[in-house]
Amino acid sequence: MTYTKAFFEQLDNQDPLASFRAQFALNEAEIYLDGNSLGARPKAALARAQQVVEQEWGQDLIRSWNKHQWFELPYRIGNKIASLIGAEDGEVVCTDATGLNLYKAVSTALQLNPSRKVVLMEGSNFPTNNYMVQGLLSQLGGNYQVRFVEEAQLLEQIDEQVAVVCLTQVHYKTGRVLDMQAITAYAQQKGCLVVWDLCHSAGALPVDLNGANADLAVGCTYKYLNGGPGSPAFIFVAKRHHNLAQQPLSGWWGHSAPFDFKRDYQPGQGISQMLSGTQAILSLAVAEVGIDLMCAADMQQLRKKSQALTRYFIELLDQECGEHGFELVSPREDEKRGSQVALSHAQGYPIMQALIDAGVIGDFRAPDILRFGFAPLYNSYVDIWQAVQRFKVIMDEERWRDAQFNQRHAVT
């Protein structure tokens, strides 16, 4: 069929998630398609930040640890995130950065599987994952190694030498979705533990960690959970693994009795051991606003809209820009694609800069990937139409050739 603006307007009129858009601070002159990198600000986040800064910190000061339950924030928010990723209360805490949590998770998994020395990962991971595991293994001595593979060789490379399989469910560049349940089951049959990175899936599609019998998982809150730039990440440990290993970043918040101030470390029970130092209270408090919005949404409706947004974007690009040399990098099949669309083009960087200048906000990933992330809570179907029409003008008129768009910025 030939798509028209009226078609997308009709979809918006029928959208059960449409009311969420009004709860975000959006620039209506722009089409924001970078929620897979930094989610939009919930309007209520500003008032929450003011409350924490002016009242809880400004007036109540240190009393807020008790009066405003600051000490419970990582657990309370962790339980909310647990409801979004198929975990139970007490299996998730919101804390630290994703990389630090991955360090904790892989270290814990290695302790739970001490006779094996190999961590299997995708080499095309977001680089932090690879770097953190390489750094961890370098501290454990020469017997440990990373085995880098890609999706096509994944299952055949999971063998009796592998201690931990560490994978990202939705690939950060391509948006490809791995089959969590099937891979976890296969790896565990081979005697491996599995650590999942949920950075591009939490809040983008239904996740069922316990349904897949996952061992450990990590993820961030600043993408689809709309927690704000640098907002704390989260870590999941299945209850069957609690208290069987000790993560190495043994700070006072993870102590069994942190306010006894004992000289020697004694790990806390359950998920509390995954905490390390004093928590980032301001960031936690603001992040909870976006997480609450996600908890109010129906994840099945969200996934259905995500698949539709990305599908129609792909098909409308085929219709309007099909002759301009773009290659679809993301899977075309709905069930294999997360909530983003990736295209490759030899002039990907200046094209993306021209799009941003025209008010279509995506991002670029070297060497040639244009990424567009769709957040179903605030992206509308008409956003697709408007974005592709601006895309078409840039390509038809070759506006990307302008010198200003060919100057590299520090952040792409």
C-alpha positions in Angstrom: 0.0 0.0 0.0 1.0 3.7 -0.4 1.2 5.4 3.0 -0.4 8.8 3.6 -0.4 11.2 6.6 -4.1 10.4 7.1 -3.2 6.7 7.7 -0.8 7.6 10.6 -3.3 10.1 12.0 -5.9 7.3 12.2 -3.4 5.1 14.0 -2.8 7.8 16.6 -6.6 8.2 17.1 -6.8 4.4 17.9 -3.6 4.2 20.1 -4.3 3.0 23.7 -1.0 4.5 24.8 -1.5 7.9 23.3 -2.3 9.7 26.6 1.3 9.0 27.9 2.7 11.5 25.4 1.3 14.5 27.3 3.3 13.4 30.4 6.6 14.1 28.7 8.4 17.4 28.0 8.8 17.3 24.2 9.7 20.0 21.7 6.8 19.7 19.3 8.9 21.2 16.5 11.2 18.1 16.7 10.7 14.4 16.2 12.7 12.7 18.9 13.9 9.3 17.8 16.7 8.8 20.2 14.9 7.2 23.2 17.2 4.2 22.8 20.1 6.4 23.9 18.5 9.0 26.2 14.8 8.9 27.0 12.7 12.1 27.1 12.1 13.9 30.4 8.9 13.2 32.2 7.2 16.5 33.1 6.9 15.4 36.7 10.6 14.9 37.0 11.2 18.6 37.4 8.9 18.9 40.4 10.4 15.8 41.9 14.0 17.2 41.5 12.9 20.5 43.1 11.3 18.6 46.0 14.4 16.6 46.7 16.8 19.5 46.3 14.8 22.2 48.2 12.9 20.2 50.8 14.6 16.8 51.4 18.2 18.0 51.0 17.7 21.7 51.6 15.5 21.6 54.7 15.5 18.1 56.1 19.2 17.4 55.4 20.6 14.3 56.9 17.2 13.4 58.5 16.0 12.5 55.1 17.8 9.2 55.3 15.0 8.1 57.6 12.2 10.7 57.1 12.1 10.4 53.3 13.4 6.8 53.1 16.5 7.6 51.2 18.1 4.4 52.4 15.3 2.3 50.9 15.4 3.9 47.4 17.6 1.3 45.7 15.3 -1.5 46.9 12.0 0.3 46.3 13.0 1.2 42.7 14.5 -2.2 42.2 11.2 -3.9 43.0 9.5 -1.6 40.5 12.0 -2.5 37.8 11.6 -6.2 38.7 7.9 -5.9 37.8 9.0 -4.8 34.3 11.6 -7.5 33.6 9.9 -10.7 35.0 11.7 -10.7 38.4 10.4 -11.0 41.9 10.7 -8.5 44.8 14.1 -8.7 46.3 15.9 -9.8 43.1 16.7 -6.4 41.7 18.4 -3.2 43.1 18.8 0.1 41.3 22.4 1.2 41.8 25.6 2.3 40.2 26.4 2.2 36.4 25.7 -0.6 34.0 29.4 -1.4 33.6 30.0 -1.6 37.3 27.0 -3.9 37.7 28.3 -6.1 34.8 31.6 -6.4 36.7 29.7 -7.5 39.8 27.5 -9.9 37.9 30.2 -11.7 35.8 32.4 -11.9 38.9 29.6 -13.5 40.9 28.8 -15.9 38.0 32.4 -17.0 37.8 32.5 -17.7 41.5 29.4 -19.9 41.0 31.1 -21.9 38.3 34.7 -22.0 39.6 36.1 -24.9 37.5 35.7 -23.1 34.2 37.7 -20.1 32.9 36.0 -18.8 29.8 33.4 -16.0 29.4 31.6 -16.0 26.1 30.4 -12.7 24.6 29.5 -11.1 21.3 32.5 -9.1 20.0 30.1 -6.5 18.5 28.7 -5.8 22.0 28.5 -2.2 23.2 32.2 -1.8 24.0 31.9 -1.2 27.7 30.7 -4.7 28.3 33.8 -6.1 26.6 36.1 -3.7 28.3 34.7 -4.4 31.8 34.9 -8.2 31.4 38.4 -7.9 29.9 39.4 -5.8 32.9 37.9 -8.2 35.4 39.6 -11.3 33.9 43.0 -9.5 33.8 42.7 -9.2 37.6 41.9 -12.9 38.0 45.2 -14.2 36.4 46.2 -15.8 33.1 43.9 -18.8 33.1 40.8 -16.7 32.3 39.8 -15.6 28.8 37.1 -14.0 26.8 35.7 -15.9 23.8 34.3 -13.4 21.3 31.7 -14.8 18.9 28.8 -13.4 16.8 25.2 -14.5 16.6 25.7 -17.1 13.9 28.3 -19.0 15.9 26.8 -18.4 19.3 25.3 -21.8 20.1 28.1 -23.9 18.6 30.7 -22.0 20.7 28.9 -22.6 24.0 30.7 -25.7 25.3 32.0 -27.3 28.6 34.8 -24.8 28.8 32.5 -21.8 29.2 31.7 -20.6 32.7 29.6 -17.6 31.8 27.6 -16.6 28.7 27.3 -12.8 28.8 25.0 -11.4 26.2 22.9 -8.3 25.3 19.3 -9.2 24.5 18.8 -6.4 22.0 21.9 -5.4 20.1 22.8 -1.7 20.5 23.6 -1.1 16.9 21.2 -3.3 14.9 18.3 -3.7 17.3 18.3 -7.5 16.8 16.7 -9.5 19.6 18.2 -12.7 20.9 16.0 -15.5 22.1 16.6 -15.3 25.8 14.7 -18.4 26.8 16.2 -20.7 24.2 19.8 -19.4 24.7 19.6 -19.6 28.5 18.2 -23.1 28.4 20.9 -24.3 26.0 23.8 -22.7 27.9 22.6 -24.1 31.2 22.4 -27.6 29.7 26.1 -27.1 28.9 26.8 -26.2 32.5 27.1 -22.4 32.0 25.6 -19.5 33.9 24.0 -16.7 31.8 24.2 -12.9 32.4 21.9 -10.8 30.3 22.3 -7.1 29.5 18.8 -5.5 29.2 19.9 -1.9 28.3 18.0 -1.9 25.1 15.1 -4.1 26.1 13.9 -3.0 29.6 11.0 -0.7 28.9 11.1 -1.5 25.2 9.6 -5.0 25.2 8.3 -7.5 27.7 11.1 -9.3 29.5 10.7 -12.4 31.6 13.9 -13.2 33.4 12.5 -15.8 35.7 10.4 -17.3 33.0 13.6 -17.8 31.1 15.4 -19.1 34.2 18.0 -16.4 33.8 20.9 -16.3 36.4 21.9 -12.6 36.5 21.1 -9.5 34.5 22.0 -5.8 34.3 20.5 -2.8 32.6 20.2 1.0 32.6 17.4 3.3 33.3 18.2 6.3 31.1 17.0 4.9 27.9 13.4 3.5 27.6 12.8 3.9 31.3 13.3 7.7 31.0 15.3 8.1 34.2 17.5 11.0 33.1 21.1 11.3 31.9 23.4 9.1 33.9 20.6 7.7 36.0 21.5 4.6 38.0 21.5 1.2 36.5 20.1 -2.0 38.0 21.3 -5.5 38.7 19.2 -8.8 39.0 20.3 -11.9 40.8 18.0 -14.9 40.8 17.1 -15.9 44.4 18.5 -19.4 43.9 21.9 -17.8 43.7 21.6 -15.5 46.7 24.3 -15.8 49.4 26.3 -18.3 47.4 29.0 -16.0 46.1 30.4 -12.5 47.1 30.7 -9.7 44.6 34.1 -8.0 44.7 33.0 -4.3 45.1 32.4 -4.9 48.8 31.4 -1.4 50.0 29.6 -0.4 53.2 26.1 -0.4 51.7 26.5 -4.1 50.9 27.5 -4.9 54.5 25.1 -7.0 56.6 25.0 -4.2 59.2 26.3 -1.0 57.6 25.6 1.2 60.6 27.5 -1.1 63.0 30.7 0.2 61.3 32.7 -3.0 61.8 36.2 -3.2 60.6 35.8 -6.3 58.4 33.4 -6.9 55.6 30.5 -9.2 56.2 28.2 -9.5 53.1 24.6 -8.6 53.4 21.9 -11.2 52.7 20.1 -11.5 49.4 20.2 -8.7 46.8 21.6 -6.2 49.3 25.1 -7.5 48.7 25.0 -6.1 45.2 25.2 -2.5 46.6 28.6 -1.0 47.2 29.0 2.7 48.1 26.7 5.5 49.1 23.9 5.8 46.6 23.2 8.7 44.2 20.0 9.9 45.9 19.2 12.8 43.6 19.5 10.6 40.5 17.6 7.7 42.1 14.7 10.0 43.1 14.3 11.5 39.6 14.7 8.1 37.9 11.8 6.8 39.8 9.4 9.2 38.0 10.1 7.7 34.6 10.0 4.2 36.0 6.6 4.8 37.5 5.3 5.9 34.1 6.6 2.7 32.6 5.0 0.6 35.4 1.6 2.3 34.5 1.8 1.1 30.9 0.7 -2.3 29.5 3.8 -3.9 28.2 2.0 -6.0 25.7 0.4 -2.9 24.2 3.8 -1.2 24.3 5.5 -4.0 22.4 2.7 -4.1 19.8 3.1 -0.3 19.2 6.9 -0.6 19.2 6.7 -3.2 16.4 4.2 -1.1 14.5 6.2 2.2 14.8 9.4 0.5 13.6 7.7 -1.5 10.8 5.9 1.6 9.4 9.1 3.6 9.6 11.0 1.0 7.6 8.2 0.7 5.0 7.7 4.4 4.6 11.5 4.9 4.1 11.3 2.3 1.4 8.5 4.2 -0.2 10.0 7.7 0.1 13.8 7.2 0.1 14.3 3.8 -1.5 16.6 5.1 -4.2 19.1 6.7 -2.0 21.3 3.7 -1.1 20.3 2.9 2.4 20.7 -0.7 3.7 18.4 -1.9 6.5 20.6 -3.3 9.2 17.9 -4.1 11.7 15.8 -7.3 11.2 12.7 -6.7 9.0 10.7 -9.3 11.0 8.8 -7.7 13.9 9.6 -10.4 16.4 13.3 -10.2 15.8 13.6 -6.4 16.1 13.7 -4.3 19.3 12.4 -0.8 19.4 14.9 0.8 17.0 15.8 0.9 13.3 19.3 0.9 12.1 20.3 1.9 8.5 23.8 1.8 6.9 25.0 4.4 4.4 28.4 5.5 3.4 27.5 9.1 4.2 25.8 8.1 7.4 27.4 10.8 9.6 26.6 13.9 7.6 23.1 12.6 6.8 22.4 12.2 10.5 23.8 15.7 11.2 21.5 17.1 8.5 18.5 15.2 10.0 19.3 16.6 13.5 19.5 20.1 12.0 16.1 19.5 10.5 14.6 18.5 13.8 14.7 14.7 13.4 16.8 13.5 16.4 18.6 10.2 15.9 22.2 9.3 16.3 25.2 7.8 14.5 27.3 4.8 15.3 30.6 4.2 13.6 31.4 3.3 11.0 28.2 3.9 9.0 25.1 3.3 11.1 22.1 5.7 11.5 20.0 4.7 14.5 16.4 5.7 15.2 14.9 4.7 18.5 11.2 4.6 19.0 9.7 5.1 22.5 6.1 4.0 22.4 5.1 6.0 25.5 5.8 9.3 23.7 6.4 8.7 20.0 3.3 9.0 17.9 2.6 7.5 14.5 2.5 10.9 12.9 6.1 11.3 14.1 7.0 8.6 11.5 5.3 10.6 8.7 6.9 13.9 9.6 10.4 12.3 10.1 10.5 10.6 6.8 9.2 13.6 4.9 12.1 15.6 6.3 14.4 12.7 5.6 13.3 12.7 1.9 14.0 16.4 1.5 17.5 16.0 2.9 18.3 13.2 0.5 16.5 14.5 -2.6 18.2 17.9 -2.2 21.5 16.4 -1.0 21.6 18.8 2.0 23.9 16.5 3.8 26.7 17.7 1.6 26.9 21.0 3.4 30.2 21.5 5.1 28.7 22.1 8.5 27.3 18.5 8.5 30.6 17.0 7.7 32.4 18.3 10.7 32.8 15.6 13.4 31.6 16.3 16.9 33.0 14.6 20.0 29.7 12.9 20.7 28.0 11.2 17.6 
